Amino acid sequence: MNNLTEQNRFIIKIADQKTEFELIHRLNYQTFVEEIPQHLPNEDRRLVDKFHNENTYIICLDGEKLVGSIAVRGNRPFSLDEKIDHLDSYFGDYENLCEIRLLMMDRKYRRGYVFYYLADALARYCLEKKYDCALMSGTTRQLKLYQHIGFVPFHHLIGKEGAYFQPMYITVENFAQGIGRLFHKKQARQDLAKRVNLLPGPVEIHPAVKAAYVSESVSHRGEVFLKDFHDAQNMLCTLVNARKVELFTGSGTLANEVVAAQLSLIGKKGLILAAGEFGERLIQIAERWGLDFQAFQKTWGETFIPEEIIEFMDQKGEAWDWLWTVHCESSTGVLLDLHGLSSLCQNRGMKLCLDAVSSIAAVPVDLSRVYLASGASGKAIGSLAGIAMVFYNHEIKPSHKIPIYLDLGYYHEKFGVPFTISSNLVYALKKAVQLLLDDHKFEKRKKISLLIRKELKTCGLEAIVPESWSSPAIITCALPQGVSSQCFGDIMEQKGYHLSFRSSYLIEKNWIQICLMGEVLLDEMKLFCTDVKASLKEMRGN
């Protein structure tokens, strides 16, 4: 087998087998009859090039499948000799010319590396043959790519309507350099994309946080650990302007269970706001705890304003003691007005409880007037998942009426560590919060979020929630009709971008989410927007 190289699963070689030539004729027909109408159709659906016996074909195989091919020949007359009078007058300084022809690629492989593998092998072949200049009739559909490589147009367009070509030339040395330059640029783009985490969790973890996590485990009863544990608590309280916080081993949902347990001790009527998956989860938790409450529910993606909440409560004619809601509804991106909610509750003598899992560290959060608020380590705080947290500002005592593991007062009485907790998770959390306190990223996140919204709007992909009441950390988009969110998410994942699209509620609504919970760079997101547009265009068949 006359192999030139192997790249990942691909074999790049000079065609020398009868079966390979037959595959070339089939791909030739698909490209220059069905896609580019240069030749007339035929029943056999194969097209044999008139210079076939003189062509050297460099091909790319994926197993037994031909996914790309390009031909070169050095015998005169070239195909361009027949179309351009006095062709040599353009190239008097070059002695050993060749003609590049018949670039063909399977549609499914055009966004990967196949073109670069073929072109690189072709450049090396031309250098071995000591060609000094290469001519080509480049399809007008790919002029931008050819010019990036270094091809120089000459003469006017040739061909016919729907199949115009631009005569071009390049020195073989420049060809090799141009392909190498673009190849490395594409690799750099792929490497960049591979580390773009746009999930709501797990988020991209800072190296210092990872280092803290993999440090040697220590006893949760040790004096040094307890000091560090309390330091982490104090740093968390500083971050959100709360008096106290207790840490639990678990997720944000566990923290909400702890909130529900405390509300069950009050035994009075409450109101739950819900306009998304996690607001509805609060309702489920409240029902299981037997809380006395009423739900004010709205369509997913809508927000709540204090005036309509007041109107709802007044219409019901109830005495309300507490209000529980999700601050940032991460299923949609809606961010409620915390100042307005806390003022409403203060004026009405109600206790405000928040699910702040997706808002803490994503936006500025002031919990000073909040009765209870849940949080988690694995979101915008930037640590590993596994620690749930409940913030509060009032005095609290243990209660035998609720499970001991969920008793906020019991944790307080035991100075925060009544049970085993992973020192690794605590030290990772402490480091993550320390980084947040040293460098708030709110303005940077907002700037990037606005850029994404603006760019995606140009390709018909708008956020379901207006920027005015949305968290900058979560952009939820409904895919256009006929474009599957799962297929789009898979395509973007193949390119290295990890979006949120696999949750059942996202699949049901054909939504995808772009989350800026972790560390992201402006240049990464500019590239991301470009790739989103290209992927949508590809899926729409444009």
C-alpha positions as CSV (number, residue, x, y, z in Angstrom):
1,M,0.0,0.0,0.0
2,N,1.5,3.3,-1.0
3,N,0.7,5.1,2.2
4,L,1.9,8.7,2.7
5,T,0.8,9.0,6.3
6,E,-1.8,8.1,8.9
7,Q,-3.7,10.7,10.9
8,N,-5.9,9.4,13.8
9,R,-8.2,6.9,12.1
10,F,-7.5,8.3,8.5
11,I,-5.1,6.8,6.0
12,I,-3.7,9.2,3.4
13,K,-2.1,7.5,0.4
14,I,-1.6,7.6,-3.4
15,A,-4.4,5.7,-5.0
16,D,-3.1,2.5,-6.6
17,Q,-6.0,0.0,-6.3
18,K,-8.8,-0.7,-8.7
19,T,-11.3,-0.4,-5.9
20,E,-9.9,3.0,-4.9
21,F,-10.2,4.3,-8.5
22,E,-13.8,3.2,-8.6
23,L,-14.5,5.1,-5.4
24,I,-12.8,8.2,-6.9
25,H,-15.1,8.0,-10.0
26,R,-18.1,7.8,-7.7
27,L,-17.0,10.8,-5.6
28,N,-16.1,12.7,-8.8
29,Y,-19.7,12.3,-9.9
30,Q,-21.1,13.4,-6.6
31,T,-19.0,16.5,-6.6
32,F,-18.9,17.7,-10.2
33,V,-22.4,16.5,-11.3
34,E,-24.7,16.5,-8.3
35,E,-23.1,19.3,-6.3
36,I,-21.3,21.4,-8.8
37,P,-23.2,21.1,-12.1
38,Q,-20.1,21.0,-14.3
39,H,-21.0,17.7,-16.1
40,L,-24.2,16.0,-17.2
41,P,-25.8,13.3,-15.1
42,N,-25.6,9.6,-16.2
43,E,-27.3,6.4,-15.0
44,D,-24.1,4.9,-13.7
45,R,-23.5,7.8,-11.3
46,R,-19.8,7.7,-12.0
47,L,-17.5,10.2,-13.7
48,V,-14.1,9.3,-15.1
49,D,-11.9,12.3,-15.6
50,K,-10.5,12.7,-19.1
51,F,-6.9,12.9,-17.7
52,H,-7.5,10.0,-15.4
53,N,-4.6,7.9,-16.7
54,E,-2.2,10.8,-16.1
55,N,-3.5,11.9,-12.7
56,T,-1.9,11.1,-9.5
57,Y,-4.6,10.9,-6.9
58,I,-3.9,11.5,-3.2
59,I,-6.8,10.1,-1.2
60,C,-8.0,10.0,2.4
61,L,-9.6,6.8,3.6
62,D,-11.7,6.3,6.8
63,G,-11.6,2.6,7.0
64,E,-12.7,1.4,3.5
65,K,-14.7,4.7,2.9
66,L,-13.2,7.3,0.6
67,V,-13.7,10.6,2.3
68,G,-11.5,12.9,0.2
69,S,-9.3,13.0,-2.9
70,I,-7.2,15.5,-4.8
71,A,-5.3,15.0,-8.1
72,V,-2.1,16.4,-9.6
73,R,-0.5,16.0,-13.0
74,G,2.6,17.5,-14.6
75,N,1.9,16.6,-18.3
76,R,1.0,19.3,-20.8
77,P,-1.4,20.3,-22.1
78,F,-3.1,21.1,-18.8
79,S,-6.9,21.5,-18.7
80,L,-6.2,25.3,-18.4
81,D,-4.3,25.2,-21.7
82,E,-7.6,24.5,-23.4
83,K,-9.4,27.4,-21.7
84,I,-6.8,30.2,-21.5
85,D,-4.8,31.3,-24.6
86,H,-1.0,31.7,-24.2
87,L,-1.1,30.2,-20.7
88,D,2.7,30.2,-20.5
89,S,2.8,34.0,-20.7
90,Y,1.6,34.1,-17.1
91,F,4.4,31.8,-15.9
92,G,7.5,32.5,-17.8
93,D,9.7,32.5,-14.7
94,Y,8.8,28.9,-13.8
95,E,10.1,25.8,-15.5
96,N,8.4,22.8,-13.9
97,L,4.7,23.4,-13.6
98,C,2.0,21.1,-12.3
99,E,-1.8,21.3,-12.2
100,I,-3.9,20.6,-9.1
101,R,-7.3,19.2,-9.9
102,L,-10.4,17.5,-8.7
103,L,-10.5,18.4,-5.0
104,M,-13.4,16.3,-3.7
105,M,-14.6,15.7,-0.1
106,D,-17.5,13.8,1.4
107,R,-19.8,16.4,2.9
108,K,-19.7,14.9,6.4
109,Y,-15.9,15.4,6.6
110,R,-15.6,18.9,5.4
111,R,-15.4,20.6,8.8
112,G,-12.6,18.4,10.1
113,Y,-9.0,17.9,9.2
114,V,-9.4,15.9,6.0
115,F,-8.7,18.8,3.7
116,Y,-5.5,19.7,5.6
117,Y,-4.3,16.1,5.5
118,L,-4.8,15.9,1.7
119,A,-3.3,19.3,1.0
120,D,-0.2,18.6,3.3
121,A,0.4,15.3,1.5
122,L,0.0,17.0,-1.9
123,A,2.5,19.7,-1.0
124,R,5.1,17.1,0.1
125,Y,4.5,15.1,-3.1
126,C,5.0,18.3,-5.3
127,L,8.2,19.1,-3.4
128,E,9.5,15.5,-4.0
129,K,8.7,15.9,-7.7
130,K,10.5,19.2,-7.8
131,Y,7.6,21.1,-9.2
132,D,8.1,24.8,-8.7
133,C,4.7,26.2,-9.4
134,A,1.1,24.8,-9.2
135,L,-1.9,25.9,-11.2
136,M,-5.5,25.3,-10.2
137,S,-9.1,26.2,-11.2
138,G,-10.5,27.0,-7.8
139,T,-14.3,26.9,-7.3
140,T,-15.7,30.3,-6.4
141,R,-17.2,28.6,-3.4
142,Q,-13.8,28.2,-1.7
143,L,-11.9,31.3,-2.9
144,K,-11.5,32.6,0.6
145,L,-9.8,29.4,1.7
146,Y,-7.5,29.3,-1.3
147,Q,-6.4,32.8,-0.9
148,H,-5.7,32.2,2.8
149,I,-3.3,29.4,1.7
150,G,-1.6,31.8,-0.7
151,F,-3.1,31.1,-4.2
152,V,-2.9,34.1,-6.5
153,P,-5.8,34.6,-9.0
154,F,-5.1,35.4,-12.6
155,H,-7.3,35.7,-15.7
156,H,-11.0,36.1,-15.4
157,L,-13.5,33.4,-14.3
158,I,-14.0,30.4,-16.5
159,G,-16.9,27.8,-16.6
160,K,-20.6,28.3,-16.7
161,E,-23.5,29.4,-14.5
162,G,-23.4,27.4,-11.3
163,A,-19.9,26.1,-12.0
164,Y,-17.6,29.0,-12.3
165,F,-13.9,28.6,-11.5
166,Q,-11.1,31.1,-10.8
167,P,-7.7,30.3,-12.4
168,M,-5.1,30.5,-9.7
169,Y,-1.4,29.7,-9.1
170,I,1.0,29.3,-6.2
171,T,4.6,28.4,-5.8
172,V,5.0,25.0,-4.4
173,E,7.1,26.4,-1.5
174,N,4.4,28.9,-0.6
175,F,1.8,26.1,-0.9
176,A,3.6,24.0,1.6
177,Q,4.1,27.0,4.0
178,G,0.5,28.1,3.6
179,I,-1.0,24.7,4.4
180,G,1.3,24.4,7.4
181,R,0.2,27.8,8.7
182,L,-3.5,27.0,8.3
183,F,-3.1,23.5,9.7
184,H,-1.5,24.9,12.9
185,K,-4.1,27.6,13.1
186,K,-6.9,25.1,12.9
187,Q,-5.2,22.9,15.6
188,A,-4.9,26.0,17.8
189,R,-8.6,26.7,17.3
190,Q,-9.5,23.1,18.2
191,D,-7.3,23.1,21.2
192,L,-8.9,26.3,22.4
193,A,-12.4,25.0,21.8
194,K,-11.6,21.7,23.7
195,R,-11.4,23.5,26.9
196,V,-14.5,25.7,26.7
197,N,-16.9,24.5,29.4
198,L,-20.3,26.2,28.9
199,L,-22.2,23.9,31.3
200,P,-24.1,25.1,34.5
201,G,-22.0,22.5,36.3
202,P,-19.5,21.0,36.6
203,V,-17.7,24.2,35.8
204,E,-14.1,24.9,34.7
205,I,-12.0,24.5,37.8
206,H,-9.1,26.9,38.5
207,P,-5.7,25.0,38.8
208,A,-5.3,26.4,42.4
209,V,-8.7,24.9,43.3
210,K,-7.7,21.5,41.8
211,A,-4.4,21.6,43.7
212,A,-6.3,22.3,47.0
213,Y,-8.6,19.4,46.3
214,V,-5.9,16.8,45.7
215,S,-4.0,17.8,48.8
216,E,-3.6,15.2,51.5
217,S,-6.9,14.5,53.4
218,V,-7.0,15.5,57.0
219,S,-9.3,14.7,59.9
220,H,-12.5,16.8,60.1
221,R,-11.9,16.9,63.9
222,G,-8.4,18.3,63.6
223,E,-7.7,21.8,65.1
224,V,-6.1,23.2,61.9
225,F,-8.9,21.9,59.7
226,L,-11.6,23.4,62.0
227,K,-9.8,26.8,61.8
228,D,-9.7,26.6,58.0
229,F,-13.3,25.4,57.9
230,H,-14.5,28.5,59.9
231,D,-12.3,30.7,57.7
232,A,-14.2,29.3,54.7
233,Q,-17.5,30.0,56.3
234,N,-16.5,33.6,57.1
235,M,-15.3,34.1,53.5
236,L,-18.6,32.8,52.1
237,C,-20.6,35.2,54.4
238,T,-18.4,38.1,53.2
239,L,-19.1,37.1,49.6
240,V,-22.9,37.4,50.0
241,N,-23.2,39.7,53.0
242,A,-24.8,37.2,55.3
243,R,-24.2,36.6,59.0
244,K,-23.9,32.9,59.1
245,V,-23.7,29.8,56.8
246,E,-23.7,26.1,57.5
247,L,-22.1,23.5,55.1
248,F,-23.5,20.1,54.3
249,T,-22.2,17.2,52.3
250,G,-24.6,17.2,49.3
251,S,-26.0,19.2,46.4
252,G,-28.0,22.4,46.1
253,T,-31.2,20.3,46.4
254,L,-30.0,19.1,49.8
255,A,-29.6,22.7,50.8
256,N,-33.2,23.3,49.7
257,E,-34.4,20.3,51.8
258,V,-32.7,22.0,54.8
259,V,-34.6,25.2,54.1
260,A,-37.9,23.3,53.8
261,A,-37.1,21.6,57.1
262,Q,-36.8,25.0,58.8
263,L,-40.0,26.3,57.2
264,S,-41.8,23.2,58.5
265,L,-41.0,24.3,62.1
266,I,-42.7,27.7,61.5
267,G,-46.0,26.1,60.7
268,K,-47.5,29.1,58.9
269,K,-48.7,29.9,55.4
270,G,-46.2,30.6,52.7
271,L,-46.0,31.5,49.0
272,I,-43.8,29.8,46.5
273,L,-43.0,31.5,43.1
274,A,-42.3,29.2,40.2
275,A,-41.6,29.8,36.5
276,G,-39.2,27.0,35.6
277,E,-37.8,23.6,36.5
278,F,-36.2,24.6,39.8
279,G,-39.2,26.7,41.0
280,E,-41.3,23.6,40.4
281,R,-38.8,21.6,42.3
282,L,-39.3,23.9,45.3
283,I,-43.0,23.1,45.1
284,Q,-42.2,19.3,45.1
285,I,-40.0,19.7,48.1
286,A,-42.6,21.8,50.0
287,E,-45.3,19.2,49.3
288,R,-43.1,16.3,50.6
289,W,-42.5,18.3,53.8
290,G,-46.2,19.0,54.2
291,L,-45.7,22.8,54.2
292,D,-48.8,25.0,54.2
293,F,-48.3,27.0,51.1
294,Q,-49.8,28.3,47.8
295,A,-47.9,28.4,44.5
296,F,-47.9,31.4,42.2
297,Q,-46.8,29.8,38.9
298,K,-46.1,31.5,35.6
299,T,-45.0,30.4,32.1
300,W,-41.3,29.3,31.9
301,G,-39.2,32.3,31.0
302,E,-41.4,34.9,32.6
303,T,-40.3,36.9,35.6
304,F,-42.1,38.1,38.8
305,I,-42.4,41.8,39.8
306,P,-43.3,42.9,43.3
307,E,-46.5,44.6,42.2
308,E,-48.0,41.4,40.7
309,I,-46.9,39.3,43.7
310,I,-48.7,41.8,46.0
311,E,-51.8,41.6,43.8
312,F,-51.7,37.8,43.9
313,M,-51.4,37.7,47.7
314,D,-54.2,40.3,48.2
315,Q,-56.6,38.5,45.9
316,K,-56.1,35.3,48.0
317,G,-56.8,37.2,51.2
318,E,-54.4,35.0,53.2
319,A,-52.0,35.9,56.0
320,W,-48.6,35.1,54.6
321,D,-45.6,34.4,56.7
322,W,-42.9,33.5,54.2
323,L,-42.0,33.6,50.5
324,W,-39.7,31.1,48.9
325,T,-38.4,31.4,45.3
326,V,-35.5,30.7,43.0
327,H,-33.3,33.8,42.7
328,C,-31.8,32.7,39.3
329,E,-34.0,30.1,37.5
330,S,-31.3,28.2,35.8
331,S,-33.7,26.4,33.5
332,T,-34.4,29.6,31.7
333,G,-31.9,32.2,32.9
334,V,-34.5,34.5,34.6
335,L,-32.9,36.5,37.5
336,L,-35.4,38.0,39.9
337,D,-35.1,41.4,41.5
338,L,-33.6,40.6,44.9
339,H,-33.9,44.1,46.2
340,G,-37.5,44.3,45.2
341,L,-38.3,40.9,46.8
342,S,-36.6,41.7,50.0
343,S,-38.3,45.1,50.3
344,L,-41.7,43.5,49.6
345,C,-41.1,40.9,52.3
346,Q,-39.9,43.5,54.8
347,N,-42.9,45.7,54.2
348,R,-45.3,42.7,54.6
349,G,-43.5,41.2,57.6
350,M,-42.6,38.0,55.6
351,K,-39.5,35.9,55.7
352,L,-37.7,35.7,52.4
353,C,-36.2,32.4,51.4
354,L,-34.1,32.0,48.3
355,D,-32.7,29.2,46.2
356,A,-29.5,31.1,45.3
357,V,-27.6,28.1,43.9
358,S,-27.2,29.6,40.4
359,S,-26.8,33.2,41.4
360,I,-24.2,33.3,44.1
361,A,-20.9,34.4,42.5
362,A,-22.6,34.7,39.1
363,V,-24.0,38.1,39.9
364,P,-23.7,40.4,43.0
365,V,-25.8,38.9,45.7
366,D,-26.8,40.6,49.0
367,L,-28.4,38.2,51.5
368,S,-28.5,40.6,54.4
369,R,-32.3,40.8,54.4
370,V,-32.9,37.1,53.5
371,Y,-34.1,34.6,56.1
372,L,-32.7,31.5,54.5
373,A,-30.8,31.0,51.3
374,S,-29.4,27.8,49.6
375,G,-26.1,27.6,47.7
376,A,-23.8,25.0,46.3
377,S,-20.1,24.7,45.7
378,G,-20.2,23.4,42.1
379,K,-21.7,26.4,40.3
380,A,-20.3,29.9,39.8
381,I,-18.4,29.7,43.0
382,G,-16.0,27.6,40.9
383,S,-15.3,24.6,43.1
384,L,-16.2,21.0,42.8
385,A,-19.7,19.8,43.4
386,G,-20.4,18.2,46.8
387,I,-20.9,20.9,49.4
388,A,-24.4,22.4,50.0
389,M,-24.7,25.6,52.0
390,V,-27.5,27.4,53.8
391,F,-27.1,31.1,54.7
392,Y,-29.1,32.8,57.5
393,N,-29.1,35.9,59.6
394,H,-31.1,35.0,62.7
395,E,-30.4,33.0,65.8
396,I,-31.3,29.3,65.5
397,K,-31.6,26.2,67.7
398,P,-31.7,22.5,67.0
399,S,-35.1,20.8,66.7
400,H,-36.0,17.1,67.3
401,K,-38.9,17.5,64.8
402,I,-36.6,17.2,61.8
403,P,-33.9,14.7,60.7
404,I,-30.7,15.4,62.5
405,Y,-28.7,15.4,59.2
406,L,-30.9,18.3,57.9
407,D,-31.1,20.2,61.2
408,L,-29.5,23.7,60.5
409,G,-29.6,24.4,64.3
410,Y,-27.8,21.3,65.1
411,Y,-25.0,22.2,62.7
412,H,-24.7,25.6,64.3
413,E,-24.7,24.1,67.8
414,K,-21.8,21.8,66.8
415,F,-19.8,24.7,65.3
416,G,-20.5,23.6,61.7
417,V,-19.0,20.1,61.8
418,P,-21.3,17.6,63.5
419,F,-20.6,14.9,61.0
420,T,-17.8,13.8,58.6
421,I,-17.1,16.2,55.8
422,S,-14.5,15.9,53.1
423,S,-11.5,18.1,53.9
424,N,-10.6,18.0,50.2
425,L,-13.9,19.5,49.2
426,V,-13.7,22.2,52.0
427,Y,-10.1,23.2,51.0
428,A,-11.1,23.4,47.3
429,L,-14.2,25.5,48.3
430,K,-12.1,27.8,50.4
431,K,-9.6,28.4,47.6
432,A,-12.4,29.0,45.1
433,V,-14.0,31.7,47.3
434,Q,-10.6,33.2,48.0
435,L,-10.1,33.7,44.3
436,L,-13.6,35.2,44.0
437,L,-12.9,37.7,46.7
438,D,-9.6,38.7,45.2
439,D,-11.0,39.2,41.7
440,H,-14.7,39.7,41.1
441,K,-15.6,38.8,37.5
442,F,-19.1,40.2,37.3
443,E,-18.5,43.0,34.7
444,K,-16.4,40.7,32.5
445,R,-19.1,38.0,32.5
446,K,-21.8,40.6,31.6
447,K,-19.7,41.9,28.7
448,I,-19.2,38.4,27.3
449,S,-22.9,37.6,27.8
450,L,-24.0,40.7,25.8
451,L,-21.6,39.8,23.0
452,I,-23.0,36.3,22.7
453,R,-26.6,37.5,22.7
454,K,-25.8,40.0,19.9
455,E,-23.8,37.6,17.8
456,L,-26.4,34.7,18.1
457,K,-29.2,37.1,17.2
458,T,-27.6,37.6,13.8
459,C,-28.2,34.0,12.9
460,G,-31.7,33.8,14.3
461,L,-30.9,32.3,17.6
462,E,-32.3,34.5,20.3
463,A,-32.4,34.0,24.0
464,I,-35.9,33.1,25.4
465,V,-35.4,35.7,28.2
466,P,-34.7,39.4,27.6
467,E,-31.4,40.7,28.8
468,S,-33.2,43.1,31.2
469,W,-34.4,40.3,33.5
470,S,-31.8,37.5,32.7
471,S,-28.7,36.4,34.5
472,P,-25.6,37.1,32.4
473,A,-24.4,33.7,33.4
474,I,-27.2,31.7,31.6
475,I,-28.4,32.2,28.1
476,T,-31.2,29.8,27.1
477,C,-32.1,29.6,23.5
478,A,-34.9,27.9,21.6
479,L,-33.6,26.2,18.5
480,P,-35.4,27.1,15.2
481,Q,-38.1,24.8,13.9
482,G,-36.5,21.8,12.2
483,V,-33.2,22.1,14.1
484,S,-32.9,19.5,16.9
485,S,-31.3,20.8,20.1
486,Q,-29.8,17.4,20.7
487,C,-28.2,17.3,17.3
488,F,-26.9,20.8,17.6
489,G,-25.5,20.1,21.1
490,D,-23.8,17.0,19.8
491,I,-22.2,18.9,16.8
492,M,-21.0,21.7,19.1
493,E,-19.6,19.1,21.5
494,Q,-17.7,17.4,18.7
495,K,-16.1,20.9,18.2
496,G,-15.2,21.0,21.8
497,Y,-17.9,23.2,23.3
498,H,-19.8,21.6,26.1
499,L,-23.3,23.1,26.3
500,S,-26.3,22.2,28.5
501,F,-28.8,20.4,26.4
502,R,-29.3,16.9,27.8
503,S,-31.7,17.7,30.7
504,S,-35.1,16.3,30.1
505,Y,-36.8,19.7,30.2
506,L,-34.4,21.1,27.7
507,I,-34.9,18.2,25.3
508,E,-38.7,18.5,25.7
509,K,-38.6,22.2,24.8
510,N,-35.8,22.0,22.2
511,W,-33.7,24.4,24.1
512,I,-29.9,24.7,24.6
513,Q,-28.1,26.7,27.3
514,I,-24.8,28.6,27.2
515,C,-23.6,29.0,30.8
516,L,-20.9,31.3,31.9
517,M,-20.5,30.0,35.4
518,G,-16.8,29.2,35.1
519,E,-13.8,30.9,33.7
520,V,-14.3,31.8,30.0
521,L,-12.2,34.1,27.8
522,L,-13.5,36.8,25.4
523,D,-11.5,35.3,22.5
524,E,-12.9,31.8,23.2
525,M,-16.5,33.2,23.0
526,K,-15.9,35.1,19.7
527,L,-14.7,31.8,18.2
528,F,-17.7,30.0,19.8
529,C,-20.1,32.4,18.1
530,T,-18.5,31.9,14.8
531,D,-18.8,28.1,15.2
532,V,-22.4,28.3,16.3
533,K,-23.3,30.2,13.1
534,A,-21.4,27.7,10.9
535,S,-23.1,24.8,12.6
536,L,-26.6,26.2,12.3
537,K,-25.9,26.9,8.6
538,E,-24.7,23.4,8.1
539,M,-27.8,21.9,9.9
540,R,-30.2,24.1,7.8
541,G,-28.5,22.8,4.7
542,N,-27.4,26.3,3.5
